[in-house]
Amino acid sequence: MTWFKKTILPACCFLLLTSAVAQQNDTIISTADSNQVYFFYEHHLDSSLNYNAVWLDTAYHNVQRYDPLLKEESFFQTTGNIGLANQSLSFSPALKTGFDPGIHSFDGYSLNGEKIRFYSSMKPFTELRYVSGSRKEQFFQVIHSHTIKQQLTIAANLKIINSLGRRSFRQKSDDINTYFTAYYTTRNKRYAAYTYYYYNRLRNMENGGILVDSLYEQFRQGRNITQFEYGLKEASNTFIENAWFLKQLLNLDFRKKDSVSGDNKGLSFGHFTLSTSYHKQRYNYTDEGITAGYYPFSYISDSSNVYDSVFYKKLENQLTWTNNEFSGSGKPAVFRFYAAVRHAYIEVLEQPANTYISQLTPNAGFSLRFFDRLLLSASAEYVLGDANNGDLKGLAALSFLLAKEKNAGIISIEGAFAQTELAWTAKHFYSAYYRWDNNFSKQKTISAALSYQRPRLKASLQWVSMKDFLYWDTYARPFQYNDPAVQVISLFLKKDFVFGKFAIDNKAILQSSTNENILHLPLFTATQSYFVTFNMFHKALGVQTGIDLWYNTPYFADAWNPATRQFHLQYEKKTGNYLYADVFLNLKIKRAFIFLKLDHANSGLLGYNYYSTPHYPFADRSFKFGVTWLFHD
């Protein structure tokens, strides 16, 4: 019940308190659009208080895709159940400078700063979502936000995933994510502050995968009554993270509007921003019933009970100055410039010794606008200090708006160069079954991309070259490929078609690596949705029904190692060449959205050889019911 006291109870108290405050103090402006809600992200927040707002989508299209992976990632592999370890199938180069723990297999179901939404609405806003599925799957989410006296806005978001997965297969996921946000601006917009706190707790059972896939498939077909075996009987992974963030903005724009010309006259000294964050992460791996022969190495004499743990703590501050976003005439500034310095203090608490790291990262960038249609931007940063000394990154982009009024689209060219230290886990690791202390070279990455975007269409071509490339071998150990550089080329296409009430959504990616021995990627991956939308009962009921399809070509998908928490190379089993189909029915009644969904409707019809990760069968056919309810005021 500890998690209940730390998450559910504070969230309920917060919602009750904010509702009471809203009833007493909130000033509601009665307009036709008072029910509209928008949100923005801190990393998109310009220092001139331009929120880069995104209006909350109240359409019921894709309401059946409640799984966080389906919302954020089009192509991915999982270990067989919602909430468990996962990995993207779309290759993305590692360009992050500075310290990185290097454990990203739980990212799809955990919060980070880039996922935190700051909500804004004229009336108090609440969203409730509940999904129930076969095999005791439960999904619950509540969001509440409101503004107090038009200066202070507070919000809370709680999400719970609990699913048993296959019966007697040790696939249980038990995930909790919650965050609280608040932002305040003075009436004269001279000062603003944005803060959030988030908490992640992912507790997942680990079964180690099926030992003999053919026995499992024969068992499913009813041709073998012998129960299949899996690798681990009492293993589990736990990830716990606490994070707090505060961003303060000081506006030094003293210009005032001239009553004659309408332009802003006076001096502007730009804006200062001070950001402070604190993160604490803990990873635990336990195994209380060791399976003989499962682990290739062992460094302990008593293998009856294993408890591996590592802690990461990080305190970071960044001071930034930038000039004003708008010129005196109120138009976007032709030239923007920012300069910043970031300091990070990191503690790594692990066996056999703790490590303390201090890093200083100066960074700067600019943007130049030509004729309101051409935008050139560039930025660079360099790391000084411990562990990542000498890390550097440079980015450049050129965007051209083809036509302002005709939705002709935008063409963009982007380039990047990065020289980065490998993740901490790749260099240092100490556990009961895996240990290493590597002195790797920095990875050098060069990338270039050409993209085109317009409504209902997005296409991009990307090339990436990586020198001293990091990969994980068949034993889930890190190695570095020194020569030649590993190159990846990918073509992405997203196109949506609408024919009256009928629509088709399409996403596809082609990607290829020059060294397929150490970087395995499916050549082709695609998703399609076919659906029809119509109204009934004088538009009182909205109906949308259709089918979602997923497919990727066969390839040697990475295997999963729970002890190192890494996906790694394998050459024994190809996955893919299988079409997954979900059938759904979405309903809209006023502010309520209801869906009925049959996941993997074709399960068993084409055999049982469906795996997205080797030895981890994809989820079987299951029925899902979900409801989302929006409340204003």
Buried (B, 14 or more C-beta within 10 A) or exposed (E): EEBEEBBBEBBEEBBEEBBEBBEEEBEEEEEEEEBBBBBBBBEEBBBBEEBEEEEBEBEBBBBBBBBBBBEEBBBBBBBBBBBBBBBBBBBEBBBEBBBBBBBBBBBBBBBEBEBBBBBBBBBBBBBBBBBBBBBEBEBBBBBBBBBBEEEBBBBBBBBBBBBBBBEEBBBBBBBBBBBBBBBBBEEEEEEBBBBBBBBBBBBBBBBBBBBEBEBBBBBBEEEBEEEBBBBBBBBBBBBBBBBBBBBBBBBBBEBEEEEEEEEBEEEBEBBBBBBBBBBBBBBBBBBEEBBEEBBEEEEEEEBEEBEBBBBBBBBBBBEBBBBBBBBBEEEEBEEBBBEBBBBBBBBBBBEEEEEEBEBEBEBBBBBBBEEEEEBBBBBBBBBBBBBBEEBBBBBBBBBBBEEEEEEEBBBBBBBBBBBBBBBBBBBBBBBBBBBEEBEBEBBBBBBBBEBBBBEEEBBBBBBBBBBBBBBBEEBBBBBBBEEEBBBBBBBBBBEBEEEEEEBBBBBBBBBBBEBEEBBBBBBBBBBBBBBEBEEEEEEEEBBBBBBBBBBBBEBBBBBBBBBBBBBBBBEEBBBBEBEBBBBBBBBBBEEEBBBBBBBBBBBEEEEBBBBBBBBBBBBBBBEBEBBBBBEBB
